[in-house]
């Protein structure tokens, strides 16, 4: 997983990587192990957090893939629904780094 390989770069930038799944906790934990994730994969089967950050799919009754960058105050700074978000890790890192420079 391309994102997993670059988690250290996020941490160096002062960021924490979290995943959110609609699976129940047990299934999310199993999935995280299968993928070899070193970052937390949180369980949100009711999709409360997913909805709050606007990551619910328009035509689907489930979460869509993408990313959100949230600053230290909890404000959403950038969000993008993008099924290939892991291919664009550089863009996500740039958003994180911009926050570190007072953005």
C-alpha positions as CSV (number, residue, x, y, z in Angstrom):
1,X,0.0,0.0,0.0
2,X,1.6,3.3,-1.1
3,X,0.2,5.3,1.7
4,X,1.5,2.8,4.3
5,X,5.0,3.1,2.9
6,X,5.1,6.8,3.4
7,X,3.5,7.1,6.9
8,X,6.9,8.1,8.3
9,X,6.9,11.2,6.1
10,X,3.5,12.3,7.6
11,X,4.8,11.8,11.1
12,X,8.0,13.8,10.3
13,X,5.6,16.6,9.3
14,X,3.8,16.4,12.6
15,X,0.8,14.6,11.2
16,X,-1.0,11.5,12.3
17,X,-2.4,9.1,9.7
18,X,-5.8,7.5,10.5
19,X,-8.0,5.3,8.4
20,X,-11.8,5.1,8.8
21,X,-13.8,2.0,7.9
22,X,-17.5,1.3,8.0
23,X,-16.7,-2.1,9.2
24,X,-17.4,-3.1,12.8
25,X,-14.3,-3.0,15.1
26,X,-13.4,-6.7,14.8
27,X,-13.6,-6.6,11.0
28,X,-11.6,-3.3,10.8
29,X,-8.9,-4.8,13.0
30,X,-8.7,-7.9,10.8
31,X,-8.5,-5.8,7.7
32,X,-5.8,-3.6,9.2
33,X,-3.7,-6.7,9.9
34,X,-4.3,-8.1,6.4
35,X,-3.1,-4.9,4.9
36,X,-0.1,-4.6,7.3
37,X,-1.2,-1.1,8.5
38,X,0.9,0.5,11.2
39,X,-1.6,3.4,11.5
40,X,-5.0,3.0,13.3
41,X,-8.0,1.9,11.2
42,X,-11.0,3.3,13.1
43,X,-14.4,1.7,13.0
44,X,-17.4,3.9,12.0
45,X,-20.2,1.6,11.1
46,X,-22.8,4.3,11.7
47,X,-20.9,6.6,9.4
48,X,-21.2,9.5,11.9
49,X,-17.6,10.7,11.3
50,X,-17.7,9.9,7.6
51,X,-20.8,12.1,7.2
52,X,-19.3,14.9,9.4
53,X,-16.3,15.2,7.1
54,X,-18.3,14.8,3.9
55,X,-16.9,11.5,2.8
56,X,-20.1,9.6,2.2
57,X,-20.5,8.5,-1.4
58,X,-23.2,10.4,-3.3
59,X,-24.7,7.4,-5.0
60,X,-23.7,4.8,-2.4
61,X,-24.9,4.0,1.0
62,X,-21.3,3.8,2.2
63,X,-18.2,5.8,2.6
64,X,-16.3,6.9,-0.5
65,X,-12.5,6.7,-0.7
66,X,-10.4,9.8,-0.3
67,X,-8.7,11.9,2.3
68,X,-9.2,14.7,4.7
69,X,-6.6,17.0,6.3
70,X,-7.6,18.3,9.7
71,X,-5.5,20.9,11.5
72,X,-4.6,20.8,15.2
73,X,-7.7,22.7,16.1
74,X,-10.0,20.1,14.4
75,X,-10.8,22.3,11.4
76,X,-11.1,20.6,8.0
77,X,-8.4,22.2,5.8
78,X,-8.7,20.0,2.8
79,X,-10.9,17.1,1.6
80,X,-11.0,15.2,-1.6
81,X,-13.0,12.2,-2.6
82,X,-10.6,10.3,-4.8
83,X,-10.6,6.5,-5.2
84,X,-6.9,6.8,-6.2
85,X,-5.9,9.0,-3.3
86,X,-3.0,6.6,-2.4
87,X,-1.5,7.4,-5.8
88,X,-1.4,11.1,-4.8
89,X,0.4,10.9,-1.5
90,X,2.6,13.8,-2.6
91,X,-0.5,16.1,-2.8
92,X,-1.7,15.0,0.7
93,X,1.8,15.6,2.1
94,X,1.9,19.0,0.6
95,X,-1.3,19.9,2.3
96,X,0.1,18.7,5.6
97,X,3.3,20.6,5.1
98,X,1.4,23.8,4.3
99,X,-0.2,23.5,7.7
100,X,3.1,23.3,9.4
101,X,4.1,26.6,7.7
102,X,1.2,28.5,9.2
103,X,-1.4,27.9,6.5
